């Protein structure tokens, strides 16, 4: 889907695409900007020592970008599946199980998006240090986008958790969410600090 078409649909009264798909797009944007900065650094005079590492980062960021793009549609599908589960007739004895299974499945996509966003933040840390200094603001936007994508995705998981009845998976997921949120904050603050340092020098 073209970005402008996606934005038109995002602004419509339809519940999908929604915040989950937007979070995936943010992570894809972050990865795309990392690709760009790597491309603007490779074969650039003065950055020869970083070239091999940045080539590897470019390859990985390209994979992350494409995967995040795929998850834009997957998130919308997962949401629609949950809505369909809620339409199960109330007299159906399996209704609760069907809904709970749909919710568990729906958590998979935003968690994947969050993992991609965290990896983009990790790559951004290296690119902020070793990438073309003239593109440092682009690294900054990549970090902001990835951070937003991770936060948005984890927020969606929390919403799903409120409707889940099984305490065991909920407890495990909450622990995982807190760990991911903490790691995201650490990475964001660290990379942002590098960027601000570069801008002052």
N, CA, C and O of each residue as an XYZ file, in Angstrom:
804
protein
N       0.836     -1.194      0.000
C       0.000      0.000      0.000
C       0.880      1.256      0.000
O       1.841      1.348      0.765
N       0.545      2.218     -0.861
C       1.274      3.478     -0.893
C       1.045      4.234      0.416
O      -0.013      4.121      1.035
N       2.059      5.010      0.828
C       1.962      5.698      2.119
C       0.770      6.644      2.150
O       0.043      6.693      3.142
N       0.560      7.405      1.060
C      -0.539      8.374      1.070
C      -1.889      7.670      1.186
O      -2.806      8.178      1.832
N      -2.009      6.496      0.558
C      -3.254      5.719      0.645
C      -3.443      5.182      2.066
O      -4.550      5.177      2.604
N      -2.331      4.732      2.657
C      -2.383      4.243      4.038
C      -2.849      5.354      4.971
O      -3.677      5.121      5.851
N      -2.319      6.567      4.781
C      -2.687      7.687      5.648
C      -4.152      8.065      5.472
O      -4.823      8.424      6.439
N      -4.650      7.986      4.236
C      -6.075      8.248      4.002
C      -6.933      7.249      4.771
O      -7.931      7.623      5.387
N      -6.539      5.980      4.732
C      -7.295      4.944      5.437
C      -7.168      5.109      6.952
O      -8.111      4.857      7.701
N      -5.975      5.539      7.386
C      -5.744      5.756      8.818
C      -6.656      6.867      9.343
O      -7.110      6.822     10.486
N      -6.914      7.857      8.499
C      -7.743      8.998      8.899
C      -9.241      8.727      8.770
O     -10.059      9.550      9.179
N      -9.597      7.584      8.207
C     -11.007      7.269      7.974
C     -11.685      6.765      9.245
O     -11.050      6.635     10.292
N     -12.975      6.485      9.139
C     -13.739      5.987     10.292
C     -13.552      4.487     10.513
O     -14.069      3.935     11.484
N     -12.820      3.829      9.623
C     -12.565      2.395      9.772
C     -11.601      2.145     10.933
O     -10.629      2.885     11.089
N     -11.851      1.110     11.754
C     -10.939      0.828     12.872
C      -9.585      0.280     12.434
O      -8.627      0.284     13.207
N      -9.509     -0.193     11.185
C      -8.226     -0.654     10.647
C      -7.958      0.019      9.311
O      -8.880      0.192      8.514
N      -6.703      0.405      9.049
C      -5.557      0.283      9.953
C      -5.681      1.260     11.122
O      -6.337      2.297     11.026
N      -5.028      0.893     12.228
C      -5.079      1.732     13.417
C      -3.703      1.968     13.997
O      -2.703      1.996     13.279
N      -3.665      2.138     15.316
C      -2.403      2.456     15.984
C      -1.344      1.385     15.850
O      -0.152      1.689     15.798
N      -1.773      0.120     15.792
C      -0.802     -0.967     15.642
C      -0.096     -0.913     14.306
O       1.123     -1.067     14.231
N      -0.867     -0.693     13.243
C      -0.278     -0.578     11.908
C       0.592      0.670     11.806
O       1.647      0.650     11.171
N       0.141      1.763     12.440
C       0.935      2.994     12.444
C       2.266      2.774     13.160
O       3.291      3.317     12.749
N       2.252      1.983     14.224
C       3.486      1.677     14.955
C       4.459      0.897     14.079
O       5.666      1.135     14.110
N       3.920     -0.042     13.295
C       4.768     -0.810     12.378
C       5.370      0.101     11.316
O       6.536     -0.048     10.949
N       4.567      1.051     10.823
C       5.075      2.008      9.834
C       6.201      2.848     10.431
O       7.205      3.105      9.767
N       6.038      3.275     11.676
C       7.082      4.068     12.338
C       8.396      3.294     12.415
O       9.464      3.853     12.166
N       8.317      2.015     12.757
C       9.535      1.199     12.834
C      10.158      1.022     11.455
O      11.382      1.006     11.320
N       9.312      0.890     10.428
C       9.822      0.777      9.064
C      10.506      2.069      8.636
O      11.543      2.034      7.973
N       9.934      3.205      9.012
C      10.545      4.505      8.713
C      11.899      4.617      9.405
O      12.875      5.061      8.800
N      11.958      4.214     10.672
C      13.228      4.253     11.396
C      14.292      3.420     10.722
O      15.428      3.868     10.561
N      13.932      2.195     10.320
C      14.886      1.310      9.641
C      15.298      1.883      8.289
O      16.457      1.770      7.889
N      14.344      2.501      7.584
C      14.640      3.093      6.273
C      15.656      4.226      6.392
O      16.555      4.355      5.561
N      15.506      5.038      7.426
C      16.450      6.145      7.629
C      17.843      5.633      7.985
O      18.843      6.230      7.590
N      17.911      4.541      8.723
C      19.212      3.940      9.023
C      19.856      3.442      7.734
O      21.060      3.598      7.533
N      19.043      2.839      6.858
C      19.550      2.420      5.539
C      20.131      3.618      4.793
O      21.216      3.540      4.218
N      19.396      4.717      4.812
C      19.826      5.909      4.087
C      21.153      6.446      4.616
O      22.058      6.751      3.839
N      21.264      6.559      5.931
C      22.497      7.102      6.518
C      23.686      6.190      6.227
O      24.784      6.670      5.945
N      23.471      4.885      6.294
C      24.552      3.946      5.952
C      24.979      4.133      4.502
O      26.172      4.157      4.198
N      24.000      4.265      3.608
C      24.297      4.441      2.182
C      25.041      5.745      1.920
O      25.871      5.822      1.015
N      24.738      6.770      2.717
C      25.408      8.066      2.562
C      26.798      8.089      3.202
O      27.552      9.047      3.030
N      27.126      7.036      3.933
C      28.425      6.958      4.610
C      29.385      6.024      3.887
O      30.579      6.304      3.780
N      28.849      4.909      3.391
C      29.677      3.911      2.698
C      30.333      4.538      1.465
O      29.685      5.223      0.673
N      31.627      4.284      1.329
C      32.469      4.816      0.245
C      32.692      6.329      0.354
O      33.163      6.966     -0.588
N      32.349      6.887      1.507
C      32.576      8.308      1.739
C      33.961      8.495      2.350
O      34.342      7.773      3.271
N      34.704      9.457      1.838
C      36.052      9.716      2.338
C      36.004     10.077      3.826
O      35.191     10.894      4.260
N      36.886      9.451      4.583
C      36.965      9.705      6.017
C      36.227      8.679      6.858
O      36.338      8.676      8.084
N      35.467      7.802      6.195
C      34.692      6.794      6.926
C      35.086      5.375      6.524
O      34.326      4.428      6.720
N      36.286      5.243      5.959
C      36.731      3.942      5.446
C      36.758      2.857      6.530
O      36.411      1.706      6.263
N      37.164      3.217      7.735
C      37.287      2.221      8.809
C      35.930      1.663      9.255
O      35.856      0.563      9.804
N      34.881      2.413      9.020
C      33.539      1.984      9.443
C      32.763      1.296      8.329
O      31.660      0.799      8.554
N      33.336      1.265      7.125
C      32.576      0.814      5.959
C      32.049     -0.617      6.092
O      30.875     -0.870      5.825
N      32.901     -1.544      6.498
C      32.491     -2.952      6.587
C      31.342     -3.127      7.583
O      30.378     -3.843      7.310
N      31.452     -2.473      8.728
C      30.405     -2.590      9.749
C      29.102     -1.962      9.274
O      28.023     -2.505      9.511
N      29.203     -0.817      8.606
C      27.999     -0.139      8.139
C      27.323     -0.889      7.000
O      26.105     -0.803      6.838
N      28.094     -1.617      6.217
C      27.497     -2.455      5.166
C      26.632     -3.548      5.782
O      25.548     -3.849      5.283
N      27.120     -4.136      6.869
C      26.345     -5.174      7.568
C      25.073     -4.582      8.177
O      24.003     -5.189      8.130
N      25.211     -3.393      8.746
C      24.049     -2.723      9.333
C      23.030     -2.391      8.253
O      21.826     -2.538      8.461
N      23.517     -1.942      7.094
C      22.631     -1.633      5.970
C      21.816     -2.860      5.566
O      20.609     -2.769      5.343
N      22.481     -3.994      5.476
C      21.799     -5.238      5.097
C      20.726     -5.613      6.121
O      19.610     -5.985      5.760
N      21.082     -5.511      7.398
C      20.120     -5.874      8.439
C      18.960     -4.887      8.491
O      17.806     -5.286      8.642
N      19.266     -3.601      8.368
C      18.214     -2.582      8.418
C      17.231     -2.743      7.266
O      16.038     -2.480      7.419
N      17.733     -3.174      6.116
C      16.861     -3.415      4.963
C      15.886     -4.561      5.256
O      14.710     -4.490      4.899
N      16.381     -5.606      5.902
C      15.519     -6.737      6.285
C      14.466     -6.279      7.293
O      13.293     -6.634      7.180
N      14.892     -5.491      8.275
C      13.972     -4.986      9.293
C      12.902     -4.092      8.672
O      11.731     -4.155      9.046
N      13.321     -3.259      7.721
C      12.388     -2.352      7.045
C      11.266     -3.126      6.362
O      10.087     -2.798      6.502
N      11.656     -4.155      5.625
C      10.672     -4.943      4.876
C       9.760     -5.745      5.801
O       8.561     -5.869      5.550
N      10.336     -6.287      6.868
C       9.529     -7.054      7.820
C       8.505     -6.151      8.502
O       7.351     -6.541      8.683
N       8.927     -4.949      8.878
C       8.000     -4.009      9.516
C       6.873     -3.627      8.560
O       5.729     -3.456      8.982
N       7.194     -3.495      7.280
C       6.170     -3.199      6.271
C       5.118     -4.309      6.229
O       3.918     -4.039      6.164
N       5.579     -5.549      6.265
C       4.652     -6.690      6.243
C       3.726     -6.672      7.461
O       2.553     -7.032      7.371
N       4.272     -6.249      8.589
C       3.501     -6.259      9.835
C       2.423     -5.175      9.869
O       1.510     -5.235     10.692
N       2.527     -4.182      8.976
C       1.474     -3.159      8.885
C       0.135     -3.830      8.586
O      -0.867     -3.571      9.253
N       0.136     -4.697      7.573
C      -1.095     -5.403      7.194
C      -1.436     -6.521      8.175
O      -2.608     -6.786      8.444
N      -0.401     -7.175      8.708
C      -0.644     -8.280      9.645
C      -1.340     -7.794     10.914
O      -2.175     -8.500     11.480
N      -0.990     -6.585     11.357
C      -1.624     -6.053     12.565
C      -3.112     -5.810     12.323
O      -3.950     -6.121     13.170
N      -3.426     -5.250     11.154
C      -4.831     -5.000     10.828
C      -5.611     -6.314     10.774
O      -6.748     -6.389     11.240
N      -4.994     -7.340     10.206
C      -5.652     -8.653     10.117
C      -5.897     -9.230     11.511
O      -6.968     -9.770     11.786
N      -4.900     -9.114     12.386
C      -5.034     -9.645     13.747
C      -6.178     -8.952     14.485
O      -6.937     -9.594     15.212
N      -6.294     -7.642     14.293
C      -7.385     -6.890     14.931
C      -8.735     -7.367     14.406
O      -9.672     -7.580     15.176
N      -8.823     -7.531     13.090
C     -10.077     -7.993     12.490
C     -10.457     -9.389     12.988
O     -11.635     -9.691     13.179
N      -9.444    -10.234     13.195
C      -9.700    -11.589     13.708
C     -10.276    -11.545     15.127
O     -11.147    -12.341     15.478
N      -9.779    -10.608     15.932
C     -10.313    -10.446     17.292
C     -11.772     -9.992     17.232
O     -12.618    -10.493     17.973
N     -12.056     -9.039     16.343
C     -13.432     -8.555     16.200
C     -14.373     -9.678     15.758
O     -15.511     -9.770     16.218
N     -13.879    -10.523     14.864
C     -14.680    -11.665     14.409
C     -14.935    -12.642     15.560
O     -16.020    -13.211     15.680
N     -13.918    -12.825     16.400
C     -14.066    -13.730     17.549
C     -15.169    -13.243     18.488
O     -15.930    -14.044     19.031
N     -15.250    -11.921     18.675
C     -16.280    -11.360     19.550
C     -17.686    -11.519     18.975
O     -18.678    -11.415     19.697
N     -17.759    -11.771     17.671
C     -19.065    -11.976     17.028
C     -19.588    -13.403     17.209
O     -20.714    -13.712     16.819
N     -18.767    -14.263     17.799
C     -19.205    -15.638     18.056
C     -20.462    -15.612     18.930
O     -20.480    -14.926     19.951
N     -21.500    -16.338     18.550
C     -22.750    -16.331     19.334
C     -22.518    -16.644     20.815
O     -21.729    -17.528     21.150
N     -23.194    -15.930     21.679
C     -22.996    -16.092     23.124
C     -23.409    -17.467     23.628
O     -22.939    -17.923     24.670
N     -24.292    -18.123     22.879
C     -24.715    -19.463     23.299
C     -23.681    -20.532     22.956
O     -23.794    -21.679     23.389
N     -22.670    -20.145     22.173
C     -21.596    -21.088     21.829
C     -20.715    -21.308     23.064
O     -20.120    -20.351     23.560
N     -20.615    -22.539     23.571
C     -19.822    -22.787     24.791
C     -18.327    -22.519     24.618
O     -17.598    -22.380     25.600
N     -17.875    -22.446     23.362
C     -16.455    -22.211     23.095
C     -16.137    -20.734     22.853
O     -14.995    -20.378     22.560
N     -17.152    -19.879     22.977
C     -16.963    -18.455     22.656
C     -15.795    -17.828     23.418
O     -14.955    -17.150     22.826
N     -15.744    -18.054     24.715
C     -14.677    -17.466     25.535
C     -13.302    -17.943     25.079
O     -12.364    -17.152     24.985
N     -13.187    -19.242     24.795
C     -11.906    -19.798     24.332
C     -11.498    -19.211     22.991
O     -10.323    -18.927     22.758
N     -12.479    -19.031     22.107
C     -12.207    -18.465     20.774
C     -11.682    -17.037     20.905
O     -10.725    -16.652     20.234
N     -12.322    -16.256     21.779
C     -11.892    -14.866     21.992
C     -10.502    -14.811     22.609
O      -9.655    -14.031     22.173
N     -10.267    -15.639     23.624
C      -8.966    -15.636     24.303
C      -7.842    -16.045     23.354
O      -6.748    -15.483     23.404
N      -8.111    -17.015     22.497
C      -7.102    -17.452     21.533
C      -6.810    -16.347     20.525
O      -5.658    -16.137     20.147
N      -7.849    -15.643     20.089
C      -7.666    -14.530     19.147
C      -6.835    -13.417     19.781
O      -5.995    -12.811     19.115
N      -7.066    -13.149     21.057
C      -6.303    -12.117     21.765
C      -4.838    -12.512     21.907
O      -3.941    -11.689     21.726
N      -4.606    -13.780     22.232
C      -3.217    -14.254     22.362
C      -2.485    -14.138     21.023
O      -1.332    -13.712     20.966
N      -3.170    -14.522     19.959
C      -2.576    -14.439     18.623
C      -2.329    -12.984     18.237
O      -1.315    -12.661     17.619
N      -3.264    -12.111     18.605
C      -3.149    -10.688     18.257
C      -1.941    -10.031     18.910
O      -1.419     -9.044     18.390
N      -1.490    -10.564     20.041
C      -0.319     -9.994     20.714
C       0.980    -10.265     19.957
O       1.960     -9.539     20.124
N       0.988    -11.290     19.139
C       2.210    -11.681     18.436
C       2.734    -10.577     17.524
O       3.933    -10.300     17.502
N       1.829     -9.944     16.769
C       2.255     -8.932     15.798
C       2.878     -7.703     16.462
O       3.992     -7.333     16.092
N       2.213     -7.050     17.429
C       2.846     -5.889     18.057
C       4.147     -6.221     18.782
O       5.047     -5.384     18.858
N       4.249     -7.434     19.313
C       5.510     -7.819     19.954
C       6.633     -7.916     18.923
O       7.768     -7.526     19.196
N       6.312     -8.436     17.738
C       7.306     -8.484     16.659
C       7.713     -7.078     16.234
O       8.890     -6.805     15.997
N       6.725     -6.190     16.142
C       7.009     -4.797     15.776
C       7.934     -4.165     16.811
O       8.901     -3.490     16.458
N       7.634     -4.385     18.084
C       8.455     -3.820     19.158
C       9.885     -4.345     19.100
O      10.837     -3.592     19.306
N      10.032     -5.628     18.820
C      11.374     -6.216     18.713
C      12.153     -5.593     17.556
O      13.353     -5.344     17.673
N      11.471     -5.343     16.444
C      12.117     -4.685     15.304
C      12.547     -3.279     15.695
O      13.669     -2.859     15.411
N      11.636     -2.549     16.356
C      11.960     -1.179     16.762
C      13.145     -1.116     17.708
O      13.987     -0.226     17.595
N      13.213     -2.056     18.636
C      14.340     -2.102     19.570
C      15.637     -2.379     18.821
O      16.675     -1.789     19.121
N      15.571     -3.272     17.855
C      16.775     -3.563     17.062
C      17.199     -2.344     16.247
O      18.393     -2.093     16.084
N      16.236     -1.591     15.738
C      16.564     -0.356     15.010
C      17.275      0.622     15.941
O      18.224      1.291     15.532
N      16.824      0.707     17.179
C      17.486      1.581     18.158
C      18.917      1.123     18.418
O      19.822      1.948     18.546
N      19.122     -0.183     18.496
C      20.472     -0.715     18.710
C      21.384     -0.383     17.530
O      22.540     -0.006     17.720
N      20.863     -0.523     16.322
C      21.654     -0.187     15.133
C      21.910      1.315     15.065
O      22.973      1.751     14.622
N      20.938      2.097     15.503
C      21.075      3.558     15.491
C      22.227      4.015     16.371
O      22.901      5.002     16.073
N      22.442      3.295     17.446
C      23.535      3.638     18.364
C      24.873      3.586     17.634
O      25.709      4.474     17.800
N      25.076      2.549     16.830
C      26.323      2.405     16.065
C      26.399      3.458     14.971
O      27.441      4.082     14.770
N      25.284      3.653     14.262
C      25.268      4.600     13.146
C      25.460      6.033     13.644
O      26.085      6.846     12.963
N      24.930      6.344     14.817
C      25.129      7.680     15.390
C      26.603      7.943     15.660
O      27.082      9.064     15.493
N      27.322      6.899     16.079
C      28.752      7.014     16.346
C      29.575      7.070     15.063
O      30.471      7.902     14.922
N      29.256      6.165     14.124
C      30.153      5.925     12.994
C      29.630      6.394     11.644
O      30.352      6.342     10.649
N      28.380      6.852     11.598
C      27.806      7.283     10.330
C      28.216      8.693      9.954
O      28.849      9.405     10.734
N      27.846      9.077      8.754
C      28.128     10.414      8.229
C      27.556     11.471      9.169
O      26.346     11.528      9.391
N      28.429     12.299      9.712
C      28.005     13.285     10.705
C      27.013     14.286     10.117
O      26.217     14.878     10.846
N      27.063     14.473      8.793
C      26.123     15.395      8.147
C      24.698     14.844      8.145
O      23.739     15.571      7.886
N      24.578     13.563      8.435
C      23.252     12.926      8.457
C      22.797     12.599      9.876
O      21.900     11.779     10.069
N      23.412     13.236     10.867
C      23.107     12.907     12.259
C      21.644     13.206     12.613
O      21.044     12.517     13.438
N      21.077     14.245     11.979
C      19.669     14.551     12.257
C      18.752     13.441     11.737
O      17.691     13.187     12.306
N      19.171     12.782     10.647
C      18.386     11.669     10.110
C      18.409     10.480     11.065
O      17.417      9.765     11.207
N      19.551     10.278     11.715
C      19.630      9.234     12.743
C      18.680      9.594     13.887
O      18.007      8.730     14.450
N      18.641     10.882     14.217
C      17.742     11.340     15.276
C      16.283     11.048     14.969
O      15.532     10.614     15.842
N      15.884     11.288     13.729
C      14.500     11.009     13.331
C      14.240      9.503     13.340
O      13.154      9.058     13.712
N      15.244      8.718     12.929
C      15.122      7.253     12.963
C      14.863      6.774     14.385
O      14.030      5.899     14.618
N      15.584      7.356     15.324
C      15.444      6.984     16.738
C      14.064      7.373     17.271
O      13.424      6.601     17.985
N      13.618      8.571     16.917
C      12.291      9.019     17.357
C      11.190      8.126     16.786
O      10.238      7.774     17.483
N      11.334      7.765     15.508
C      10.332      6.911     14.861
C      10.309      5.521     15.489
O       9.243      4.995     15.811
N      11.487      4.933     15.661
C      11.563      3.588     16.240
C      11.040      3.579     17.672
O      10.333      2.656     18.076
N      11.390      4.605     18.433
C      10.916      4.709     19.813
C       9.390      4.771     19.849
O       8.749      4.092     20.652
N       8.817      5.594     18.970
C       7.362      5.692     18.898
C       6.720      4.380     18.493
O       5.668      4.003     19.008
N       7.374      3.681     17.554
C       6.856      2.394     17.100
C       6.846      1.351     18.199
O       5.885      0.595     18.346
N       7.923      1.316     18.972
C       7.999      0.359     20.090
C       6.944      0.688     21.142
O       6.204     -0.189     21.588
N       6.881      1.954     21.534
C       5.936      2.366     22.583
C       4.492      2.089     22.164
O       3.685      1.598     22.953
N       4.182      2.413     20.904
C       2.828      2.185     20.411
C       2.466      0.713     20.396
O       1.354      0.336     20.766
N       3.402     -0.118     19.969
C       3.159     -1.561     19.901
C       2.930     -2.151     21.285
O       2.011     -2.945     21.489
N       3.767     -1.759     22.227
C       3.628     -2.291     23.585
C       2.340     -1.800     24.244
O       1.751     -2.498     25.069
N       1.913     -0.605     23.876
C       0.640     -0.086     24.382
C      -0.519     -0.955     23.889
O      -1.455     -1.239     24.637
N      -0.448     -1.372     22.631
C      -1.488     -2.246     22.082
C      -1.531     -3.596     22.796
O      -2.605     -4.149     23.030
N      -0.359     -4.117     23.137
C      -0.320     -5.386     23.873
C      -0.993     -5.213     25.233
O      -1.729     -6.092     25.682
N      -0.739     -4.087     25.883
C      -1.354     -3.831     27.195
C      -2.885     -3.781     27.085
O      -3.595     -4.268     27.964
N      -3.374     -3.193     26.009
C      -4.825     -3.140     25.795
C      -5.389     -4.557     25.664
O      -6.417     -4.883     26.258
N      -4.704     -5.391     24.877
C      -5.146     -6.784     24.712
C      -5.121     -7.546     26.035
O      -5.990     -8.373     26.311
N      -4.108     -7.249     26.846
C      -3.972     -7.949     28.128
C      -5.161     -7.698     29.051
O      -5.539     -8.565     29.839
N      -5.744     -6.509     28.948
C      -6.887     -6.180     29.809
C      -8.074     -7.110     29.559
O      -8.888     -7.356     30.449
N      -8.154     -7.623     28.321
C      -9.277     -8.501     27.972
C      -8.947     -9.979     28.156
O      -9.821    -10.835     28.018
N      -7.681    -10.281     28.470
C      -7.284    -11.680     28.655
C      -7.619    -12.149     30.070
O      -7.477    -11.398     31.035
N      -8.065    -13.402     30.178
C      -8.489    -13.944     31.471
C      -7.434    -14.818     32.136
O      -7.415    -14.958     33.359
N      -6.565    -15.399     31.335
C      -5.573    -16.340     31.874
C      -4.446    -15.566     32.551
O      -3.680    -14.868     31.888
N      -4.349    -15.693     33.871
C      -3.365    -14.919     34.634
C      -1.923    -15.309     34.333
O      -1.028    -14.467     34.410
N      -1.685    -16.579     33.989
C      -0.314    -17.055     33.770
C       0.342    -16.354     32.575
O       1.390    -15.731     32.747
N      -0.239    -16.433     31.365
C       0.359    -15.717     30.238
C       0.394    -14.213     30.462
O       1.324    -13.540     30.015
N      -0.620    -13.674     31.158
C      -0.654    -12.233     31.424
C       0.552    -11.808     32.248
O       1.195    -10.802     31.947
N       0.858    -12.579     33.292
C       2.003    -12.253     34.139
C       3.306    -12.305     33.380
O       4.162    -11.433     33.535
N       3.459    -13.331     32.555
C       4.680    -13.477     31.754
C       4.813    -12.329     30.757
O       5.896    -11.774     30.569
N       3.691    -11.983     30.122
C       3.715    -10.904     29.137
C       4.005     -9.553     29.777
O       4.742     -8.739     29.220
N       3.425     -9.319     30.945
C       3.669     -8.051     31.644
C       5.140     -7.891     31.995
O       5.697     -6.800     31.872
N       5.768     -8.972     32.431
C       7.204     -8.936     32.730
C       7.997     -8.629     31.465
O       8.926     -7.822     31.479
N       7.615     -9.286     30.371
C       8.292     -9.047     29.096
C       8.109     -7.600     28.649
O       9.052     -6.970     28.171
N       6.896     -7.077     28.804
C       6.617     -5.692     28.418
C       7.476     -4.715     29.209
O       8.069     -3.798     28.641
N       7.540     -4.912     30.514
C       8.337     -4.005     31.356
C       9.806     -4.033     30.952
O      10.462     -2.992     30.901
N      10.320     -5.223     30.666
C      11.720     -5.348     30.246
C      11.964     -4.633     28.920
O      12.978     -3.958     28.747
N      11.029     -4.785     27.989
C      11.171     -4.140     26.682
C      11.055     -2.622     26.807
O      11.783     -1.883     26.145
N      10.143     -2.165     27.652
C       9.981     -0.721     27.865
C      11.234     -0.121     28.488
O      11.669      0.965     28.105
N      11.807     -0.829     29.443
C      13.025     -0.349     30.105
C      14.197     -0.301     29.132
O      14.947      0.675     29.106
N      14.359     -1.363     28.326
C      15.437     -1.399     27.343
C      15.266     -0.290     26.312
O      16.243      0.341     25.909
N      14.037     -0.053     25.887
C      13.758      1.005     24.911
C      14.170      2.364     25.451
O      14.787      3.159     24.743
N      13.829      2.628     26.703
C      14.191      3.913     27.320
C      15.705      4.071     27.404
O      16.241      5.139     27.109
N      16.389      3.006     27.808
C      17.853      3.055     27.922
C      18.480      3.356     26.566
O      19.343      4.227     26.455
N      18.044      2.634     25.535
C      18.599      2.821     24.189
C      18.283      4.211     23.653
O      19.151      4.881     23.095
N      17.027      4.642     23.826
C      16.628      5.957     23.327
C      17.461      7.057     23.968
O      17.982      7.929     23.274
N      17.588      7.019     25.288
C      18.361      8.043     25.997
C      19.829      8.019     25.581
O      20.458      9.065     25.428
N      20.366      6.814     25.400
C      21.775      6.685     25.032
C      22.043      7.252     23.636
O      22.970      8.039     23.444
N      21.229      6.847     22.676
C      21.445      7.318     21.299
C      21.161      8.805     21.193
O      21.873      9.527     20.495
N      20.134      9.264     21.876
C      19.822     10.691     21.867
C      20.978     11.494     22.446
O      21.286     12.583     21.964
N      21.615     10.958     23.477
C      22.782     11.621     24.059
C      23.935     11.716     23.079
O      24.616     12.739     23.011
N      24.157     10.645     22.313
C      25.212     10.645     21.288
C      24.919     11.709     20.239
O      25.810     12.452     19.827
N      23.669     11.775     19.812
C      23.275     12.738     18.777
C      23.477     14.166     19.264
O      24.025     14.998     18.539
N      23.044     14.452     20.470
C      23.205     15.801     21.020
C      24.677     16.164     21.165
O      25.063     17.309     20.931
N      25.500     15.187     21.550
C      26.944     15.416     21.655
C      27.528     15.771     20.291
O      28.325     16.701     20.169
N      27.120     15.017     19.263
C      27.621     15.274     17.905
C      27.204     16.653     17.413
O      27.971     17.331     16.730
N      26.000     17.062     17.758
C      25.497     18.361     17.311
C      26.226     19.518     17.989
O      26.306     20.616     17.438
N      26.755     19.268     19.186
C      27.474     20.325     19.910
C      28.921     20.451     19.464
O      29.584     21.439     19.779
N      29.423     19.446     18.725
C      30.839     19.437     18.350
C      31.016     19.541     16.841
O      32.145     19.547     16.350
